[in-house]
Amino acid sequence: MKNDKLPEKALFPIIETHCHLDYLEDESIADTVQTSREVGVEKLLTIAVSPDNQNQVITIAKRFDNVWCTQGIHPHEAKFYDQNTENIILTNSKNSKVCAIGEIGLDYHYDHSPRDIQLSVFEKQLQLSIDLKLPVIIHTREAEEDTKRILQNFSKNLKYGLEIHCYSSNMDLANYALNENFYLGFNGIITFKQAQNVRDILMITPLNQILLETDAPYLSPIPVRGKPNAPFYLPYVAQYMCELLGQKQDSLLPIIYDNSRRLFNI
């Protein structure tokens, strides 16, 4: 392995609920999956984001018995959403390896797609998740009010579960999501010195609504900050989370494992 600083094996299996295996460059996907298993990351969920990787993530998931995937268009790519893309999502979501619609949502930080298009595509994909009876993975950045408003409009029909991944939004949206029994995903950001706001939200999140993720190859946790992230670094996040919450690994990790299985049915 090129990555010589691996974490100690987790004391209970972990499900990596959000990574981008097709984006990893430093290691082969097979090596990444195997190394992740060796450090206790038992199952992985690789996330679709653009029209051109919907099929790619399914191909990856089919290669491994412990990898699943999603279908959906990230808000950055919303301007490319069309009927053909929707048809691909509808068809691919019938595959047994597809366990969620995502990541979908709003990103007003970069505005790579016009906001009116982001809003429209977000709503279309939420309806797809309802029609397909699949849970949803939400991306939201600097768009809390619109995210909350849209989710309020759909919440009565979101019966199959929802996660706001990589949670870094405000307390108001967190309280709304938690009151709706949605899940919040936490990753290496909780280890960052300047991320006290995220730690504060983690501290008030019920244990049965927490998910673990890396968002690899982004957001590498301390002590591998500055390196490309990978699912096999997830035990660093898990260990830090346990310490922050005053929980032992063999107490907290089984709860989070069950959360992940319950939401994604994997």
C-alpha positions in Angstrom: 0.0 0.0 0.0 1.2 3.5 -0.8 -0.8 4.7 2.3 1.5 3.6 5.1 -0.4 5.2 8.0 -3.5 3.1 8.4 -5.7 3.2 11.5 -6.0 0.4 13.9 -8.8 -2.0 13.1 -12.2 -0.8 14.4 -13.5 -2.9 17.3 -16.8 -3.4 15.5 -17.5 -3.4 11.8 -18.3 -0.1 10.1 -20.4 0.7 7.1 -18.9 3.4 4.9 -22.1 5.2 3.8 -20.6 7.8 1.4 -17.5 7.6 -0.8 -16.7 8.0 -4.5 -14.7 4.9 -5.4 -14.6 6.0 -9.1 -12.7 9.1 -8.1 -9.9 7.3 -6.2 -6.6 7.6 -8.0 -3.8 6.5 -5.7 -4.9 2.9 -5.3 -6.9 0.5 -7.3 -10.5 0.1 -6.3 -9.9 -3.5 -5.5 -7.0 -2.6 -3.2 -9.1 0.1 -1.5 -12.0 -2.3 -0.9 -9.7 -4.9 0.5 -7.7 -2.6 2.7 -10.9 -1.1 4.0 -12.1 -4.6 5.0 -8.9 -5.3 6.8 -9.4 -2.2 9.1 -13.0 -3.1 9.8 -14.9 -1.2 7.1 -17.1 -4.1 6.2 -19.4 -2.5 3.6 -19.2 0.5 1.3 -21.6 2.7 -0.5 -20.2 4.5 -3.6 -22.2 7.6 -4.7 -23.4 8.7 -8.1 -23.2 12.4 -8.9 -23.3 13.1 -12.6 -25.0 11.8 -15.8 -21.8 10.0 -16.8 -21.2 8.0 -13.7 -24.6 6.5 -13.0 -23.6 3.3 -14.9 -20.1 3.4 -13.5 -21.0 3.1 -9.9 -23.2 0.1 -10.6 -20.4 -1.5 -12.5 -18.1 -1.0 -9.4 -20.8 -2.3 -7.0 -21.3 -5.4 -9.0 -17.6 -6.3 -8.8 -17.7 -6.6 -5.0 -20.1 -8.4 -2.7 -19.7 -5.7 0.0 -20.2 -2.6 -2.2 -23.5 -0.9 -3.0 -24.3 2.3 -4.9 -26.7 5.1 -5.5 -28.3 6.9 -8.5 -28.7 10.6 -8.6 -27.5 14.0 -9.8 -25.4 16.3 -7.5 -26.5 19.9 -7.5 -23.3 20.9 -9.2 -24.5 18.8 -12.2 -28.1 19.8 -12.1 -27.8 21.8 -15.3 -27.2 18.6 -17.2 -30.3 16.8 -15.9 -32.7 15.9 -18.7 -35.3 13.3 -19.5 -32.6 10.9 -20.7 -30.8 11.2 -17.4 -34.0 10.6 -15.5 -34.7 7.5 -17.6 -31.2 6.2 -16.7 -31.8 6.7 -13.0 -35.3 5.1 -13.2 -33.9 2.0 -15.1 -30.7 1.6 -13.0 -32.5 1.9 -9.7 -34.2 -1.4 -10.4 -30.8 -3.0 -9.9 -30.4 -4.8 -6.5 -27.1 -3.0 -5.9 -28.8 0.4 -5.9 -29.8 1.3 -2.4 -30.6 5.0 -2.5 -31.2 8.1 -4.6 -28.4 10.6 -4.1 -26.5 12.6 -3.7 -29.1 15.2 -4.5 -29.8 18.7 -3.1 -28.6 22.3 -3.2 -25.2 23.9 -3.3 -25.2 27.7 -3.1 -21.5 27.9 -2.2 -20.2 27.2 -5.7 -23.4 27.7 -7.7 -22.1 25.5 -10.5 -25.7 25.2 -11.7 -28.2 28.0 -11.6 -30.2 28.0 -8.4 -33.6 27.7 -10.1 -32.4 24.6 -11.9 -30.9 23.2 -8.7 -34.3 23.6 -7.0 -36.2 22.0 -9.8 -33.9 19.0 -10.2 -33.8 18.5 -6.4 -37.6 18.3 -6.3 -37.8 16.0 -9.3 -35.3 13.6 -7.7 -37.1 13.6 -4.4 -40.2 12.6 -6.2 -38.2 9.8 -8.0 -37.1 8.5 -4.6 -40.8 8.4 -3.5 -41.9 6.7 -6.7 -39.0 4.2 -6.5 -39.5 3.6 -2.7 -35.8 4.3 -2.0 -34.1 6.4 0.7 -32.5 9.7 -0.1 -29.0 11.1 0.4 -28.9 14.9 0.6 -26.1 17.4 -0.2 -26.7 20.9 1.1 -24.3 23.7 1.4 -25.2 27.3 2.3 -28.7 26.5 1.2 -30.4 25.7 4.6 -33.6 27.7 4.1 -34.4 26.3 0.7 -33.4 22.8 1.7 -35.7 22.9 4.7 -38.6 24.4 2.7 -38.4 21.7 0.1 -38.0 18.9 2.5 -41.1 20.2 4.4 -43.1 20.0 1.2 -42.1 16.4 0.6 -41.6 15.1 4.2 -45.0 13.4 4.5 -44.1 11.2 1.5 -40.5 10.5 2.4 -41.3 7.2 4.0 -38.1 5.3 3.1 -35.6 7.4 5.0 -33.4 10.3 4.4 -29.8 11.4 5.3 -28.2 14.8 5.1 -24.6 13.7 4.4 -21.4 15.4 5.4 -23.4 17.5 7.9 -22.0 21.0 8.1 -25.1 23.2 8.0 -26.7 25.1 10.8 -28.4 24.0 14.0 -31.9 25.0 12.7 -31.7 22.5 9.8 -30.2 19.9 12.1 -33.1 20.2 14.6 -35.6 20.0 11.8 -34.0 16.9 10.3 -33.7 15.2 13.6 -37.3 15.9 14.5 -38.3 14.3 11.2 -36.3 11.2 12.2 -33.8 11.8 9.4 -30.2 10.8 9.7 -27.1 13.0 9.8 -23.8 11.8 8.2 -20.5 12.8 9.8 -17.0 12.4 8.4 -13.5 13.8 8.9 -14.7 17.3 9.3 -15.4 16.5 13.0 -11.6 16.2 13.5 -10.9 19.7 12.0 -9.8 22.4 14.4 -12.2 25.0 13.0 -15.3 22.7 12.9 -16.7 23.2 16.4 -20.1 23.9 14.9 -20.2 20.5 13.4 -19.1 18.9 16.7 -21.8 20.8 18.5 -24.4 19.3 16.2 -22.9 15.8 16.5 -23.2 16.2 20.3 -27.0 16.8 20.1 -27.7 14.1 17.5 -29.4 11.0 19.0 -27.1 8.0 18.6 -29.7 6.2 16.5 -29.6 8.9 13.9 -25.8 9.1 13.3 -24.1 7.7 10.2 -20.4 7.4 9.4 -18.7 8.3 6.1 -15.5 9.6 4.6 -16.7 11.4 1.4 -13.5 10.1 0.0 -11.4 11.2 -1.8 -12.3 14.5 0.0 -12.1 15.7 3.6 -9.3 13.4 5.0 -9.5 13.3 8.8 -6.6 14.1 11.1 -4.0 12.5 11.2 -4.0 12.1 7.4 -5.1 15.6 6.6 -3.6 16.7 3.3 -3.6 13.3 1.8 -6.3 12.0 -0.6 -9.0 10.4 1.6 -10.1 6.8 1.3 -12.6 4.5 3.0 -9.9 2.8 4.9 -9.4 6.0 6.9 -12.9 5.8 8.3 -11.8 4.2 11.6 -10.0 7.4 12.4 -13.3 9.2 12.2 -15.0 6.5 14.2 -12.4 6.6 17.0 -12.6 10.4 17.2 -16.4 10.3 17.3 -16.4 7.7 20.1 -14.0 9.8 22.2 -16.0 13.0 21.6 -19.2 11.4 22.6 -17.7 9.6 25.5 -18.6 6.2 24.1 -16.7 3.0 23.7 -16.3 1.7 20.2 -18.0 -1.6 21.0 -21.0 0.3 22.3 -21.4 3.1 19.7 -20.3 1.4 16.5 -23.0 -1.4 16.7 -25.6 1.3 16.9 -24.3 3.2 13.9 -23.9 0.0 12.0 -27.6 -0.8 12.6 -28.5 2.8 11.6 -26.8 2.3 8.2 -28.3 -1.1 7.6 -31.8 0.1 8.6 -31.6 3.1 6.2 -30.0 1.5 3.2 -31.3 -2.0 3.7 -27.8 -3.5 3.0 
